[in-house]
Amino acid sequence: MASKPDGFALWARLLATALAAIGWWFGSGLQPLWWLMWLAPLPVLWLAPRVSARWAALAAFMAYAIGGMNLWVYTHTYIGLPVLVIACFIAFPGLMLMLCVLLFRRLLLRGYTLAAALGVPALWVAMEYVNSLLSPHSTFFNISYTQMDALPIIQVAAVTGLWGISFLVLLFPAAVAVLTTPQASRRGRLSVTAVTALFIVAAIAYGGWRLQAPATTTMRIGLVALEKQGQPALHDEHGQALEARYVNALDSLANDGARIALIPETSFTTTDATIPAFAQLAKQRQLIVGTGVAFKGDPATPRNMLMVFQPDTTSPATYNKHHLLIGLEEYTPGDSYTMLNGKPRIGLAICKDMDFHDIGHAYAARNAQLLLVPASDFTVDGWLHSRMAIMRGVESGFAIARAAYSGRLTLSDDRGRVVAEASSERSDAKLVGDLPLRDTHTLYASWGDWFVWIDLIVLAICLVLAFSPRRTSQ
């Protein structure tokens, strides 16, 4: 029988496992090859109906656990996580794929061909969703972020959130695996082909159409990140020297035509409610100046704060970071949102806030056209973390100006296009660019995670079929 491993060569099982591991290694991680993720699960899905359930589970788990070792240096060397935590972190996608493969195998061998193809993405998305609710890192390393270089595909997020992207990426290899399986009937193959082609063609067509939308206006924005040691206090020698360097850099951005200038998260430590040098520069150069600070005006409630100085105001607009990095940030989290006065409609956020959907929904409800986001990254994760922020803009319909220390400076529009980018991962960085702005209202911003509930219904049907009596014919 196809469910027994005895007649299937060991070398073929090992080769399928190795190919899936290679696909996950290069298709995921800090700067993935987006197209490879569409193929990574295919070898073990192809293998599943040809071997025993135990072998199928082992191959799937080992493939993604081995491939997940691409994050070892990042999590161990740069972030400094304990080995046990890293092991769990790396093993988790292996467990996810293992469960998907077992469901695929069970449905396929029972004759439920279309359910087998749909069950894989449905289960994967359900597990990603639950993880986003339980994890303190929310959507970090969601598979959809691997697709950020595939602009037509990521437009799906404006309708379904990132969940629709994950569904497509897992549907394709599951469908191909079904089509190459002898157990699938002609009718079953046709239904799988039709459904998969409909989803993928519709997604690409919608994405291509959405990318044609013209901008309603543009805003010239400057970003700058200078090397520093720690979070220097504004009143000491190092802090004053860094402040002077930033004043010069901001003045240079204004000379280049920038109307907004932003510097990274916690660039300074201060106990004062304002920074006179930045306030004066904003007024003199008619420039909106944003800077991240570690605010310790109240010792009982230190804040990771964004101060924004506007030409026509006496006090800075402020925003306090909501989502803190556990174990590394000892601040009091914020609980409110800030919009600047006037037009365009500009909202404020900080770094890890952009890993969470609540920020995108909140600013979409406020009709934001642009978010200013100071950030601080871990040197090697600049691409990934900047793209996570960019995904919020696609989902909820706003452009993003993000200035990260030890990361990337990015200007991205509400379609996810990166119109200007510079790396601050190992040196000073500065850029100026014209950022297109639109009045965008997305379905995802209005309806939230509606796609997840449909996904859960599909998954429930697949699970019922998987544990129903075995079918004797297609």
N, C-alpha and C positions, 0 to 999 in steps of 0.2 A: 504493500500500500504506500501511497505518497506520504503518509504520516510517519512512516518508519524510516530511520536513518541508515539501515543496514546496507541498502543498495546504492547509497549516494557517497561518492568519494570524499574522504577526509580532506583532501587538498582543496576541493571545491568549497567545502564549508569554511575552511580557514581563509580562502581567497575572498569569499563574500564578506567575511568579518573584517578583513584587512582593508578592502575597498571602501566599506562603510566608514571605518575608522579614519581613513585618509580624507574621505569626503567631509566628515565632521571636523577634522583638524583644520583644513583649509577653508571650509565653508562657513565656519563659525569663529567666534573669538573677537579679537580687538580690531581687526581690519579684514573682514572676510571677503572671499570671492562669491558674490551673490548668486551666480548661476549654479555653483557647485552644490549649494544647499538644496536645490531642486532634485539633485541626484543622490545625495548622501544616504538617505534611508533605503534606496532601491535595492542594493545587493542583499540586505538581510530580509527585506520583504519578499524578494524573489525566492530566497532560500526557504522561507518559513513553511510553505505547504509541502516541501520536498523532504523535510526532515521531521524528527519528533518535536513535540512541544518543548521538551527540555533543551534540545539543541537550538531551537529557534530563539528561545528566551536567552540562552547563554550568549549566542552570537550577537544579538541586539544589544544586550547590556555591555558586553566587552567592547563592541565597536565604538559606542558613544562614550564609554568610560575612558578608553584609550585615547580617542580623539579629543576628549575634554582635557587631557593633559597639556593642551596648548595654552591653558591658563595658569599653569603652575608658577611660572616666573612672575606673572602679574600678581597673583593672589598671595604668593609666599614672599617674594622679594620686595615688591613695591607697596603692597597693602599691609603685609605682615600678619596675615591670618594664621591661626593655629593649624597644624597639619590635619587634625581630625576634622575641623571645619572645612578645610580645603577638600579633603577626601569626600565628604558628604556633598559638597558643592559640585565636584566633578562627576560623582556617581549619579546625581539626580537626573540629568538628561538620559543617562543609560537606563535608569529605571523607567522613565517615561516611554522611551522607545520600546523597551521590552514589553510593557503592557500593551502598547499599540500593535506590536507584531503578534502577540498572542491573540488579541482580539481579531486581527486581520486573518490569521490562520484559522481560527475557529469558525468564523463566518464563511470563509471561502470553502473550507472542506465540508460545510453543511449546505452548500449550494446557494448561499445568499451573496451573490457576486457584487451587486451594487452596494449593498450594506458593507461589504468588506472594504470597498474603496472609500466610502464615506466615513466608516468607523474610525479609520486611522486619524484623519485630521480632526474629527469631532472629539475623540478622546484626548488628543494632544492639546487642542485649544482649551478644553475643559480643565486640564491639569495646569496649563499656563495661567488660566484665569484664577483658579483657586490659589496658586502660588502668589499671584499679584496681590491677593487679598491678605495673605498670611505673612508674606515676607516683608521685613523692614526695608528691603531694597525694591519692592514693588515689581516693576516690569524689567528690571535689569536682566540682560541676556535673553530677553524674549527673542524667539527665532525671527520675528518680523524685522528686527533691526539689521539683520544680515542683508536685507533687500534695499537699503537706503540709496544705493547707486543705481537701482532700477526704477527710474522716476515714474514711468507709467504704472508700474505695479503698486507703488506706495500710495498712489492717489486713492486706492480702495479704502485707506484709513479714514478719508473724509466721510465715508458712508458707514463703515463697520467698525472703525477703530483698528488698532493693529491686529485684532483677532481675525479679521477677514484675510489679511496677508498670510498669517500663519496657516490658515485653513487651505489656501491655495497652494502654498509651498509643500504641504504634506499630501494634498490630494493628488498632485501630479505623479509622484513616485508610486503611490498606492495604486493608481489607475494603471500605470505601466506594468506594475507587478501582476495585476489581475490579467492584463492582456497577454502576458507571457506564460500564464499558468494553464496547463492542460485541463485542469478540472473545470475551467470556466466554459460555459456554453456559448454558442454563437450569439444567442439573444442577450446573454449577460454581458458579453463583450461590447455589443452594440450600445447597450444602455449606459455602460460605464464610459465609453468613448463619447457618447452624446452629451452626458452630463458634465464630464470634465472639460470637453471642448467649449461648451456653453459658458461655464464659469470663467475659464481662462480668457477666452475671446472677449467676453463681456467686460472683464476687468481691464484688459489692454485697451479696448476701444474707449471705455470710459476714461481711463488714464490719459490716453492721447488727446481726447476731446478737452479734458480739464486743463491740460497743460497749454492749451491755445488761448486761454482767457487773458485779455490785456490788463495791465496794471492801471489803476485809477490815478495814482500819483507815485512819486518817488521821494525818498528822503536820503540825503547824503549823511553818512554815519562814519565815524572814526572809532577804532578800537585800538587799545594799546596795553601791553603787559610787559612790565620791567622786572628783572630778577631782583629778589629780595631774600633776606634771611628772617624766617619767622614772620611775626606780625609786629613790625616796629611801632613803638608808641610815637605819636605825632610830636610830642614835646621833647623827645630826646634827640641826640645828634643824628642817629641813623634814620629816624623817622623824618626829620626835617630835610635831610639830604635826599631821601626818596621822594618826599613831597615836591621839592624843587625840580627834580628830574621829571616828575609827572607834569608839573606846570608847564615846563618847556615842551614836553611831548604833546600835551593838550593844545598848547598854543600853535604848535606845528600842524596839528590836525585841523584847527580852525583856519589856518592859512591855506590848507588844501580844500577848503570849502565845506568842511563838516559842520552840520547843525546840531548834531548830537555826538558826544564822546563818552566812552565807557571804559573803565579800568576794572581789574578783577576783584573777586571776592576777598574779604578780609585783608585788603592791601595795607591797612593801618589799624592800630589800636588807639582808641580815643575815649575820653570821658566827656567831651564837649558835644553839644547838640548841633554844632556846625563846624565847617572847615573854612575859615575866612579866605584863604588863598584860592580855593576852588569857587567859592561864592563870588569873589571879586572877578575872577576870570570869566565866569558865566555871564556876569553883567557887562563886562567890558567887551567881550567878543560875541555877545548875543548867542551863546552856546549853552545847550543843555549838557551838564556834566554829571555823570553818575560814577560813584565809587563805592566799592564794598569796604566795610569797616567792621572791626570787632568792637562793638559799643559797650562800654563799661561805666556809663554814667550812673547806673544804679547797680552797685556790687551784688545785690541779691538776685538781679535778673539780667545778666549779661546777654547781649543779643548779637547774632550774626545779621548785620544790617546793610541795606543798600540805601545810601543817601544820594538824592538827585537834586542838583542845584539848577534852578531855572532863572533866566535873565530878569524876569519881572516879579520874582518873589523874594521875600526877605529870609525865609526859613526853608531848609531843604525838605522835599517830600521824602518819606522814609517807608521802608518795607522790611519786615523781619522774617527771616527764613523760617519756613514751616517744617520742612523735613530735614532732620539733622542726621549726620552720619554717626551711627551708634558706635561708641567707644573712642571716637576721635574728636567729637564736638561737644563741649560742655557749655551749651547755651540754653536759654529759655526759648522754646519754639514760638513763632508768631502764629496768629490766628485770624489775621485780616488781610485784605487785598488793597492794593494802591493803584489808582489811575491818575496820571498827570492831567493837569488842566489843559484845555485847548485841543487843537487838532494838529496832527493825526492823534487818534486815541491810543495812548501808550500806557501799558501796564508794566509792573515790576515783579520780578521773581529772582531767585538765587539758586544756582547750581543744581543740587539734588532735588529741589522742588520739581524740576522738569522730568524726573523719573516717574512722577505720579500723575494720574489722570485728573485729580481734583483741581489742580492748577489750571490745566487747559480748559476744563468745563467752567471754572469760575470766571476766567477772563473772556471766554466766548460769550458768557451771559452778560458781560459788561461791554460787549461789542469792540473788544480791543483789536486794533490793526497791527500793533507792534508790541513785542515784549523786550525789555532790556534785562539781560541776564548776566551778571558777573558770576564767575565760577572759578574753581580751583580743581585741577585734575592730578593724576598720578603719573605724569610724564609719558607713559606708553599707551594710555587709554584715551588720548585726545580725540581720535577719530570716532570711536564708539560713543563716548559720552556726549560729544557735540551732536551726533546723529540722533541720539535719544531725545535730546531737546528739540531738534528739528522735526521729529515725528509728532510732537505735541502741536506744532504749528500746522502740520498737514491735517491732523485730526480735527482741530478746533478753529482753524481759519485765521491765523495771524502770522506775520513775519517775526523773525527773531534776530536780535543782535546780541551775540554771546561773546564775552571776553573772558578767557580762562587763563589763569596762571598755570604753567606746566601742562598746557593742553593745546587747544586750538582757538583762534579768533575766527568767528564765522558770522557772516551775514547771509541769512537764508530767507526766502520768501514763503508765502503760505502754501506753495506747491512743493516745498522741499528742495527747491533749487538752491545750491550754494553759490551765491553771486560773487562772493569774495572770501578768501580764507588765507590764514597765515598760521604757522606753527610757533608756539611759545614753549614747546616741550623741553627745549634745552638752551634757549637764548631769548633775548628781548625780541618782541615782535610788535609790529604796528601795521595797520591797514586803513584805507579809506575806500568806501564804495557807495554807489547809488543803489539803494534797496527799494525794489518795487513794493508798493502797498496796495491792498485791495479791501473792499468791503465784502468780506466773505462770511457766509453762514453755512455751516456744514450740517448734514443729517446726523452725524455722530455727536456733534455738540448739542443738538436738540433732543435726540433719542437715547443717548448714552449707549450702554452695552446691550442693546437689543439683539445684536447678532449672537451674543453668547447664549441668550435664552433659546434661540432657535437651534443653536449648536447643541445645547443640552437636551433638547427634544429629540434631535437626530441621534444623539448618543444613547438616549434611553431606549429608542426603538431598536438600535443596533444591539444593545445589551439584551433586550428581550429576545430578539432573534438568535443571539449567540447561545442562549441557555434554553431555547425551545428544543423540542425533539428534533433529531437529525432528519433532514429532508432526504428522500430517496431519489428525487429527480429535480431538475432545474425548472 
